[in-house]
């Protein structure tokens, strides 16, 4: 696993680098947004750990620039309890977030879990529903012949819903399978990912939603 950590807290970066390297994780460090973007232009990483508060360019600015050209897994590092930062990061294409302070063990578990769900070892067959064709191994979907790029988490959510098109999938199952945690009353991560998916897929030719909300249950891909 190759990880790029972009955070201006040098002590935290060096501590995590030392701990993660003991678990066979290669960690590169950048301490401002511009340096982080420059490193991503030169090297390939499996995961980017991106702090929200950065000098030169904020974490949100960096995320927007990354998502223009890459579907690399991005985990935002946010202040504990700052819900708006988490929602904004997910809206801009982050795959997950972890609030500070956090333990290295939790971070490592989150990284491994999200890679298990988004790696390229998924089935190499396309999944089709009407004019939507989804390619799991490429994190891409074609809508009426036009290619749309998805984030890693969006890809897994869409795959789960399309494979069970016409049937509701519970929020709890989606949280545990995709985000590796149980839902809590104020956690809107899944809703944000689904909202982003809806925007990218657009409505059906009849103008209806492709992904439906099922009250008290979860979500369903319209068959």
Backbone as JSON, one array per atom type, in Angstrom:
{
  "sequence": "XXXXXXXXXXXXXXXXXXXXXXXXXXXXXXXXXXXXXXXXXXXXXXXXXXXXXXXXXXXXXXXXXXXXXXXXXXXXXXXXXXXXXXXXXXXXXXXXXXXXXXXXXXXXXXXXXXXXXXXXXXXXXXXXXXXXXXXXXXXXXXXXXXXXXXXXXXXXXXXXXXXXXXXXXXXXXXXXXXXXXXXXXXXXXXXXXXXXXXXXXXXXXXXXXXXXXXXXXXXXXXX",
  "N": [[0.84, -1.19, 0.0], [0.64, 2.14, -0.94], [0.83, 5.3, 0.38], [-0.07, 8.71, 0.5], [0.3, 11.33, 2.65], [-1.1, 14.36, 3.37], [-0.61, 16.96, 5.28], [-0.21, 19.61, 7.56], [0.7, 19.29, 10.1], [3.51, 18.44, 11.29], [4.63, 16.81, 13.29], [2.59, 14.92, 13.76], [2.47, 13.74, 11.22], [5.03, 12.55, 10.97], [4.97, 10.74, 13.09], [2.81, 9.03, 12.38], [3.81, 8.1, 9.96], [6.01, 6.55, 10.81], [4.7, 4.6, 12.37], [2.9, 3.38, 10.51], [4.64, 2.41, 8.59], [5.72, 0.22, 9.87], [3.78, -1.6, 9.45], [4.09, -2.4, 6.88], [3.37, -0.36, 5.13], [3.92, 2.06, 2.76], [4.72, 5.39, 3.18], [4.44, 8.63, 2.04], [5.13, 12.11, 2.55], [3.58, 15.31, 2.59], [3.39, 18.78, 3.26], [1.81, 20.88, 2.61], [-0.86, 22.02, 0.46], [-0.15, 22.53, -2.29], [2.33, 21.23, -2.6], [1.5, 18.63, -2.16], [-0.22, 18.13, -4.37], [1.66, 18.35, -6.43], [3.27, 16.13, -5.89], [1.48, 14.06, -6.39], [1.2, 14.33, -9.09], [3.57, 13.3, -9.99], [3.94, 10.76, -8.89], [2.35, 7.55, -8.21], [-0.27, 6.76, -6.04], [-2.0, 4.69, -3.65], [-3.77, 5.52, -1.7], [-4.81, 8.68, -0.48], [-4.32, 10.66, 2.29], [-5.88, 13.35, 3.49], [-5.71, 16.42, 4.93], [-8.05, 18.88, 6.08], [-7.52, 21.57, 6.84], [-5.1, 23.38, 5.48], [-2.02, 25.04, 4.56], [-1.43, 27.34, 1.82], [-3.07, 25.89, -0.17], [-6.32, 24.82, 0.46], [-7.58, 21.72, 1.9], [-9.96, 21.1, 0.6], [-9.69, 22.45, -1.82], [-7.53, 21.05, -2.9], [-8.69, 18.51, -3.13], [-10.7, 18.96, -5.06], [-9.1, 19.5, -7.3], [-7.73, 17.08, -7.57], [-9.82, 15.29, -8.16], [-10.46, 15.99, -10.71], [-8.82, 14.59, -12.39], [-8.25, 12.07, -11.34], [-9.18, 8.95, -9.72], [-8.23, 8.14, -7.29], [-8.26, 6.79, -3.98], [-9.45, 8.87, -1.47], [-9.13, 9.95, 1.79], [-10.46, 12.1, 4.04], [-9.13, 14.14, 6.63], [-10.49, 15.42, 9.43], [-11.54, 17.99, 11.79], [-12.59, 16.94, 14.99], [-16.02, 16.37, 15.3], [-16.75, 18.3, 13.45], [-19.11, 18.54, 11.43], [-19.93, 19.84, 9.06], [-17.61, 20.17, 7.53], [-17.06, 17.5, 6.95], [-19.29, 16.76, 5.43], [-19.01, 18.51, 3.26], [-16.57, 17.62, 2.2], [-17.24, 15.0, 1.37], [-19.18, 15.62, -0.51], [-17.57, 16.76, -2.45], [-16.2, 14.63, -3.4], [-14.66, 12.96, -1.74], [-13.76, 9.76, -0.38], [-14.04, 8.82, 2.19], [-13.98, 9.81, 5.67], [-12.08, 10.72, 8.57], [-12.23, 11.64, 11.88], [-10.14, 13.88, 13.77], [-8.83, 13.67, 17.13], [-7.22, 10.54, 16.16], [-6.57, 7.0, 16.26], [-3.65, 5.22, 15.17], [-4.11, 2.56, 14.59], [-6.87, 2.47, 14.06], [-6.97, 4.1, 11.78], [-5.41, 2.57, 9.99], [-7.01, 0.29, 9.8], [-9.3, 1.39, 8.61], [-8.22, 2.2, 6.13], [-7.42, -0.26, 4.98], [-9.9, -1.52, 4.83], [-11.36, 0.09, 3.04], [-9.85, -0.16, 0.73], [-10.2, -2.85, 0.2], [-12.76, -2.81, -0.71], [-12.71, -1.25, -2.95], [-10.73, -2.01, -4.7], [-9.03, -3.2, -7.7], [-9.7, -5.82, -8.2], [-12.25, -6.63, -8.61], [-15.11, -8.23, -10.14], [-14.84, -8.6, -13.64], [-16.97, -7.97, -15.31], [-19.53, -6.12, -16.97], [-22.34, -4.31, -15.66], [-25.68, -3.82, -16.38], [-28.46, -1.64, -16.59], [-31.11, -0.66, -18.27], [-30.29, 2.3, -19.92], [-27.92, 2.59, -18.58], [-24.68, 1.56, -18.05], [-22.46, -0.14, -16.11], [-19.07, -0.37, -15.16], [-17.31, -2.18, -13.1], [-14.5, -2.64, -12.6], [-13.28, -0.39, -13.56], [-14.27, 1.77, -12.26], [-16.16, 3.29, -13.58], [-19.03, 4.55, -15.29], [-21.37, 4.34, -17.91], [-23.71, 6.48, -19.18], [-26.33, 6.61, -21.22], [-24.45, 6.32, -23.25], [-22.48, 8.15, -22.59], [-19.5, 8.65, -20.76], [-19.01, 8.53, -17.27], [-17.11, 9.32, -14.45], [-16.57, 7.7, -11.36], [-16.13, 7.96, -7.77], [-14.24, 5.79, -5.56], [-15.9, 4.81, -3.43], [-18.45, 5.52, -4.35], [-18.57, 3.85, -6.56], [-18.71, 1.28, -5.41], [-21.11, 1.45, -3.97], [-22.95, 1.86, -6.06], [-22.63, -0.52, -7.5], [-23.6, -2.43, -5.63], [-26.29, -1.64, -5.44], [-27.22, -1.82, -8.11], [-26.88, -4.53, -8.67], [-28.89, -5.56, -7.18], [-31.19, -4.53, -8.26], [-34.44, -3.16, -8.13], [-34.95, -4.16, -5.65], [-35.02, -3.17, -2.23], [-32.14, -1.99, -0.46], [-30.76, -2.12, 2.68], [-29.91, 0.67, 4.83], [-28.19, 0.11, 6.96], [-26.85, -2.2, 6.06], [-25.51, -1.19, 3.81], [-23.86, 0.77, 5.03], [-22.24, -0.86, 6.69], [-21.05, -2.58, 4.83], [-19.92, -0.95, 2.82], [-18.76, 1.34, 4.08], [-17.69, 0.29, 6.33], [-18.63, 0.54, 8.96], [-21.12, 1.0, 11.55], [-24.24, 2.74, 11.06], [-24.93, 5.98, 12.44], [-27.12, 8.27, 14.22], [-26.57, 10.93, 13.27], [-24.88, 10.7, 11.15], [-24.29, 11.38, 7.91], [-22.94, 10.4, 5.77], [-23.4, 8.27, 3.88], [-25.76, 9.17, 2.64], [-24.8, 11.43, 1.36], [-23.0, 10.36, -0.51], [-24.83, 8.91, -2.08], [-26.41, 11.01, -3.02], [-24.54, 12.33, -4.63], [-24.12, 10.33, -6.54], [-26.66, 10.25, -7.74], [-26.71, 12.74, -9.0], [-24.64, 12.42, -10.85], [-25.56, 10.28, -12.42], [-27.99, 11.24, -13.35], [-31.49, 11.77, -14.33], [-33.9, 9.21, -15.4], [-35.02, 8.46, -18.78], [-37.64, 9.07, -18.61], [-37.68, 10.95, -16.73], [-37.58, 10.3, -14.04], [-36.13, 9.36, -10.81], [-33.18, 7.37, -10.65], [-32.09, 6.1, -8.47], [-33.81, 5.26, -5.69], [-35.22, 6.44, -2.62], [-36.08, 4.5, 0.12], [-38.37, 4.66, 2.49], [-37.56, 4.31, 5.87], [-36.02, 2.1, 5.37], [-33.81, 2.05, 3.32], [-32.03, 2.32, 0.35], [-32.88, 1.94, -3.15], [-32.25, 0.69, -6.36], [-33.94, 1.68, -9.18], [-35.86, -0.58, -11.02]],
  "CA": [[0.0, 0.0, 0.0], [1.39, 3.4, -1.0], [-0.03, 6.34, 0.94], [0.42, 10.09, 0.58], [-0.35, 12.09, 3.72], [-0.96, 15.81, 3.18], [-1.01, 17.55, 6.56], [0.83, 20.54, 8.0], [1.14, 18.9, 11.43], [4.68, 17.62, 10.99], [4.81, 15.78, 14.32], [1.61, 13.87, 13.49], [2.88, 13.06, 9.99], [6.19, 11.7, 11.2], [4.55, 9.66, 13.97], [2.03, 8.08, 11.6], [4.7, 7.48, 8.98], [6.78, 5.52, 11.49], [3.81, 3.51, 12.79], [2.35, 2.68, 9.35], [5.7, 1.68, 7.89], [5.89, -1.06, 10.55], [2.75, -2.49, 8.89], [4.4, -2.55, 5.45], [2.72, 0.7, 4.37], [4.84, 3.11, 2.32], [4.07, 6.68, 3.44], [5.1, 9.86, 1.62], [4.58, 13.24, 3.28], [3.56, 16.67, 2.04], [2.91, 19.61, 4.36], [0.9, 21.91, 2.11], [-1.65, 21.51, -0.66], [0.56, 22.59, -3.56], [3.33, 20.16, -2.62], [0.78, 17.38, -2.3], [-0.66, 17.99, -5.75], [2.85, 18.12, -7.24], [3.71, 14.75, -5.68], [0.54, 13.17, -7.07], [1.47, 14.42, -10.53], [4.8, 12.56, -10.31], [3.92, 9.4, -8.37], [1.05, 6.92, -8.08], [-0.57, 6.35, -4.67], [-3.24, 3.95, -3.46], [-4.63, 6.31, -0.81], [-4.36, 10.01, -0.05], [-4.86, 11.15, 3.55], [-5.9, 14.78, 3.17], [-6.22, 17.29, 5.99], [-8.88, 19.98, 5.58], [-6.85, 22.85, 7.07], [-3.75, 23.35, 4.93], [-1.53, 26.3, 3.98], [-1.29, 27.46, 0.34], [-4.34, 25.47, -0.79], [-7.05, 24.02, 1.45], [-7.85, 20.33, 1.53], [-11.07, 21.08, -0.36], [-9.12, 22.85, -3.11], [-6.72, 19.92, -3.38], [-9.61, 17.43, -3.51], [-11.32, 19.31, -6.34], [-8.11, 19.34, -8.37], [-7.46, 15.64, -7.72], [-10.96, 14.62, -8.77], [-10.53, 16.32, -12.14], [-7.99, 13.68, -13.18], [-7.92, 10.81, -10.67], [-10.15, 8.33, -8.83], [-7.5, 7.62, -6.14], [-9.01, 6.84, -2.73], [-9.11, 10.03, -0.64], [-9.74, 9.98, 3.12], [-10.28, 13.42, 4.63], [-8.86, 14.24, 8.06], [-11.26, 16.59, 9.84], [-11.63, 18.25, 13.22], [-13.63, 16.12, 15.63], [-17.32, 17.0, 15.46], [-17.03, 19.31, 12.43], [-19.94, 17.84, 10.47], [-20.0, 20.53, 7.78], [-16.4, 19.83, 6.76], [-17.2, 16.12, 6.47], [-20.28, 16.76, 4.36], [-18.44, 19.19, 2.1], [-15.57, 16.74, 1.61], [-17.93, 13.91, 0.67], [-19.81, 16.23, -1.69], [-16.54, 17.04, -3.45], [-15.65, 13.38, -3.95], [-13.88, 12.15, -0.81], [-14.3, 8.42, -0.19], [-14.36, 8.64, 3.6], [-13.34, 10.8, 6.53], [-11.77, 10.26, 9.92], [-12.05, 12.84, 12.72], [-9.0, 13.96, 14.68], [-7.68, 12.76, 17.05], [-7.56, 9.16, 15.84], [-5.45, 6.09, 16.5], [-3.04, 4.66, 13.96], [-4.76, 1.28, 14.32], [-8.15, 2.74, 13.41], [-6.68, 4.6, 10.44], [-4.96, 1.45, 9.17], [-8.18, -0.56, 9.54], [-10.15, 2.11, 7.63], [-7.57, 2.16, 4.82], [-7.5, -1.62, 4.46], [-11.29, -1.83, 4.51], [-11.81, 0.79, 1.84], [-9.16, -0.74, -0.42], [-10.84, -4.14, -0.1], [-14.03, -2.56, -1.38], [-12.55, -0.46, -4.17], [-9.58, -2.4, -5.51], [-9.31, -3.58, -9.08], [-9.92, -7.25, -8.31], [-13.67, -6.91, -8.73], [-15.49, -8.98, -11.33], [-14.57, -7.79, -14.82], [-18.15, -7.92, -16.16], [-20.33, -4.91, -16.83], [-23.69, -4.46, -15.13], [-26.49, -2.89, -17.17], [-29.87, -1.4, -16.34], [-31.57, 0.28, -19.3], [-29.2, 2.99, -20.62], [-26.78, 2.73, -17.67], [-23.77, 0.42, -18.07], [-21.46, 0.09, -15.06], [-17.85, -1.17, -15.28], [-16.75, -2.17, -11.75], [-13.04, -2.59, -12.52], [-12.77, 0.91, -14.01], [-14.94, 2.84, -11.53], [-16.8, 4.13, -14.58], [-20.38, 4.2, -15.71], [-21.82, 5.01, -19.12], [-25.12, 6.85, -19.15], [-26.72, 6.96, -22.59], [-23.25, 6.37, -24.07], [-21.5, 9.11, -22.09], [-18.76, 8.1, -19.64], [-18.97, 9.3, -16.03], [-16.15, 8.73, -13.51], [-17.05, 7.62, -9.99], [-15.15, 7.72, -6.72], [-14.23, 4.39, -5.16], [-17.08, 4.48, -2.63], [-19.62, 5.59, -5.24], [-18.54, 2.66, -7.4], [-19.18, 0.12, -4.65], [-22.53, 1.66, -3.68], [-23.71, 1.65, -7.29], [-22.58, -1.95, -7.8], [-24.51, -3.13, -4.73], [-27.67, -1.3, -5.76], [-27.58, -2.32, -9.43], [-26.98, -5.99, -8.62], [-30.18, -5.89, -6.55], [-32.16, -3.58, -8.81], [-35.83, -3.52, -7.84], [-35.06, -4.56, -4.25], [-34.39, -2.2, -1.33], [-30.94, -2.38, 0.28], [-30.86, -1.36, 3.93], [-28.83, 1.61, 5.16], [-27.23, -0.57, 7.81], [-26.03, -3.09, 5.24], [-24.64, -0.35, 2.99], [-22.83, 1.35, 5.9], [-21.28, -1.87, 7.15], [-20.34, -3.17, 3.71], [-19.19, 0.05, 2.05], [-18.0, 2.26, 4.92], [-17.08, -0.49, 7.41], [-19.07, 1.0, 10.28], [-22.57, 1.07, 11.73], [-24.75, 4.1, 10.96], [-25.33, 6.69, 13.66], [-28.21, 9.2, 13.87], [-26.16, 12.17, 12.61], [-23.91, 10.38, 10.1], [-24.93, 11.53, 6.61], [-21.97, 10.03, 4.74], [-24.02, 7.47, 2.83], [-26.69, 10.03, 1.91], [-24.02, 12.32, 0.5], [-22.52, 9.56, -1.64], [-25.98, 8.61, -2.95], [-26.78, 12.26, -3.67], [-23.56, 12.55, -5.7], [-24.42, 9.35, -7.58], [-27.87, 10.68, -8.45], [-26.34, 13.85, -9.87], [-23.82, 11.92, -11.95], [-26.37, 9.43, -13.3], [-29.09, 12.0, -13.93], [-32.77, 11.06, -14.31], [-34.2, 8.3, -16.51], [-35.6, 9.16, -19.94], [-38.97, 9.52, -18.19], [-37.51, 12.03, -15.76], [-37.64, 9.82, -12.66], [-34.86, 9.04, -10.18], [-32.7, 6.0, -10.83], [-31.88, 5.56, -7.13], [-34.96, 5.66, -4.89], [-35.16, 6.33, -1.16], [-37.16, 3.66, 0.66], [-38.54, 5.17, 3.86], [-37.38, 3.37, 6.96], [-35.2, 0.95, 4.97], [-32.53, 2.45, 2.72], [-32.09, 2.77, -1.04], [-33.19, 0.93, -4.15], [-32.07, 1.07, -7.77], [-35.22, 1.44, -9.86], [-35.76, -1.59, -12.07]],
  "C": [[0.88, 1.25, 0.0], [0.44, 4.54, -0.62], [0.69, 7.68, 0.87], [-0.38, 10.8, 1.66], [-0.05, 13.57, 3.52], [-1.51, 16.49, 4.42], [0.12, 18.45, 7.03], [1.29, 20.27, 9.43], [2.3, 17.91, 11.27], [4.9, 16.5, 12.02], [3.86, 14.61, 14.08], [2.02, 13.06, 12.26], [4.02, 12.08, 10.25], [5.85, 10.52, 12.11], [3.78, 8.6, 13.19], [2.88, 7.37, 10.55], [5.47, 6.33, 9.61], [5.9, 4.32, 11.86], [3.32, 2.71, 11.59], [3.41, 1.89, 8.6], [6.01, 0.35, 8.56], [4.88, -2.08, 10.04], [2.9, -2.62, 7.38], [3.65, -1.54, 4.57], [3.76, 1.76, 4.04], [4.14, 4.46, 2.43], [4.97, 7.82, 2.97], [4.39, 11.03, 2.29], [4.64, 14.53, 2.47], [2.9, 17.55, 3.1], [2.11, 20.83, 3.89], [0.23, 21.37, 0.85], [-0.91, 21.47, -1.98], [1.6, 21.48, -3.68], [2.66, 18.8, -2.81], [0.33, 17.12, -3.72], [0.53, 17.68, -6.66], [3.34, 16.68, -7.1], [2.78, 13.76, -6.38], [0.72, 13.21, -8.58], [2.65, 13.54, -10.93], [4.72, 11.09, -9.93], [2.48, 8.88, -8.27], [0.88, 6.44, -6.64], [-1.89, 5.58, -4.64], [-4.26, 4.76, -2.67], [-3.97, 7.66, -0.55], [-5.08, 10.36, 1.23], [-4.76, 12.67, 3.51], [-6.52, 15.59, 4.31], [-7.03, 18.44, 5.38], [-8.13, 21.3, 5.68], [-5.4, 22.78, 6.64], [-3.32, 24.75, 4.49], [-1.46, 26.21, 2.46], [-2.57, 27.08, -0.37], [-5.05, 24.56, 0.21], [-7.23, 22.59, 0.96], [-8.97, 20.22, 0.51], [-10.57, 21.46, -1.76], [-8.33, 21.7, -3.73], [-7.64, 18.81, -3.89], [-10.27, 17.73, -4.85], [-10.35, 19.11, -7.5], [-7.81, 17.87, -8.63], [-8.58, 14.97, -8.49], [-11.15, 14.98, -10.25], [-9.79, 15.3, -12.99], [-7.81, 12.29, -12.58], [-9.08, 10.3, -9.82], [-9.46, 7.69, -7.63], [-8.38, 7.75, -4.89], [-8.51, 8.02, -1.89], [-9.88, 9.93, 0.67], [-9.42, 11.34, 3.73], [-10.02, 13.31, 6.13], [-9.51, 15.53, 8.55], [-11.21, 16.77, 11.35], [-12.79, 17.46, 13.8], [-14.93, 16.92, 15.78], [-17.66, 18.03, 14.4], [-17.8, 18.66, 11.27], [-19.94, 18.51, 9.1], [-18.79, 20.25, 6.91], [-16.52, 18.43, 6.18], [-18.16, 16.06, 5.3], [-19.71, 17.4, 3.1], [-17.41, 18.3, 1.4], [-16.2, 15.61, 0.83], [-18.6, 14.43, -0.59], [-18.8, 16.44, -2.81], [-15.85, 15.78, -3.97], [-14.75, 12.59, -3.04], [-14.55, 10.79, -0.63], [-14.7, 8.17, 1.26], [-13.71, 9.77, 4.37], [-13.02, 10.14, 7.85], [-11.5, 11.49, 10.77], [-10.8, 12.75, 13.6], [-9.5, 14.19, 16.1], [-8.14, 11.34, 16.74], [-6.33, 8.3, 16.13], [-4.92, 5.56, 15.18], [-3.71, 3.34, 13.59], [-6.09, 1.48, 13.62], [-7.93, 3.21, 11.98], [-6.28, 3.45, 9.52], [-6.13, 0.53, 8.83], [-9.1, 0.08, 8.51], [-9.54, 2.0, 6.23], [-7.68, 0.77, 4.2], [-8.93, -1.95, 4.03], [-11.73, -1.16, 3.22], [-11.11, 0.26, 0.6], [-9.77, -2.1, -0.8], [-12.1, -3.93, -0.94], [-13.87, -1.85, -2.72], [-11.41, -0.92, -5.07], [-10.02, -2.97, -6.86], [-9.56, -5.07, -9.27], [-11.4, -7.62, -8.38], [-13.93, -7.66, -10.04], [-15.41, -8.07, -12.56], [-15.76, -7.75, -15.79], [-18.88, -6.61, -15.93], [-21.7, -5.28, -16.27], [-24.55, -3.42, -15.83], [-27.93, -2.85, -16.68], [-30.31, -0.3, -17.3], [-30.37, 0.96, -19.96], [-27.98, 3.24, -19.74], [-25.97, 1.44, -17.7], [-22.63, 0.73, -17.1], [-20.3, -0.89, -15.22], [-17.13, -1.16, -13.94], [-15.24, -2.01, -11.69], [-12.46, -1.24, -12.9], [-13.36, 2.07, -13.23], [-15.6, 3.83, -12.5], [-18.19, 3.63, -14.88], [-20.69, 4.98, -16.99], [-23.31, 5.24, -19.01], [-25.49, 7.37, -20.53], [-25.47, 7.17, -23.47], [-22.19, 7.34, -23.61], [-20.84, 8.58, -20.83], [-18.74, 9.07, -18.46], [-18.03, 8.58, -15.07], [-16.7, 8.81, -12.09], [-15.88, 7.56, -9.02], [-15.22, 6.24, -6.33], [-15.47, 3.98, -4.4], [-18.34, 4.52, -3.49], [-19.72, 4.34, -6.1], [-19.1, 1.46, -6.67], [-20.66, 0.25, -4.33], [-23.37, 1.35, -4.91], [-23.75, 0.17, -7.65], [-23.58, -2.72, -6.94], [-25.97, -2.88, -5.09], [-28.1, -1.88, -7.1], [-27.72, -3.84, -9.44], [-28.3, -6.44, -7.98], [-31.26, -4.93, -7.01], [-33.58, -4.08, -8.58], [-36.05, -3.96, -6.41], [-34.41, -3.49, -3.37], [-33.18, -2.8, -0.62], [-30.89, -1.5, 1.53], [-29.66, -0.44, 4.13], [-27.75, 0.92, 5.99], [-26.3, -1.46, 7.01], [-25.05, -2.28, 4.39], [-23.52, 0.26, 3.84], [-21.78, 0.31, 6.26], [-20.44, -2.43, 6.0], [-19.43, -2.17, 3.01], [-18.26, 0.89, 2.93], [-17.39, 1.58, 6.14], [-17.41, 0.05, 8.79], [-20.59, 0.98, 10.34], [-23.03, 2.52, 11.57], [-25.08, 4.68, 12.32], [-26.35, 7.76, 13.27], [-27.78, 10.42, 13.07], [-25.13, 11.94, 11.5], [-24.61, 10.4, 8.75], [-24.01, 11.12, 5.46], [-22.62, 9.3, 3.57], [-24.95, 8.32, 1.98], [-25.95, 10.94, 0.94], [-23.49, 11.58, -0.71], [-23.66, 9.26, -2.61], [-26.42, 9.86, -3.7], [-25.84, 12.56, -4.83], [-23.81, 11.58, -6.86], [-25.63, 9.78, -8.41], [-27.55, 11.8, -9.43], [-25.57, 13.35, -11.09], [-24.62, 11.08, -12.94], [-27.46, 10.22, -14.01], [-30.38, 11.18, -13.89], [-32.9, 10.07, -15.47], [-34.8, 9.11, -17.66], [-37.0, 9.67, -19.61], [-38.9, 10.61, -17.14], [-37.54, 11.6, -14.31], [-36.24, 9.5, -12.13], [-34.47, 7.6, -10.46], [-32.49, 5.32, -9.48], [-32.97, 6.13, -6.22], [-34.65, 5.54, -3.41], [-36.35, 5.5, -0.7], [-37.28, 3.98, 2.13], [-38.39, 4.05, 4.89], [-36.51, 2.17, 6.62], [-33.83, 1.4, 4.47], [-32.71, 2.94, 1.31], [-32.36, 1.6, -1.98], [-32.92, 1.48, -5.54], [-33.35, 0.7, -8.52], [-35.04, 0.46, -11.0], [-36.68, -1.2, -13.22]]
}
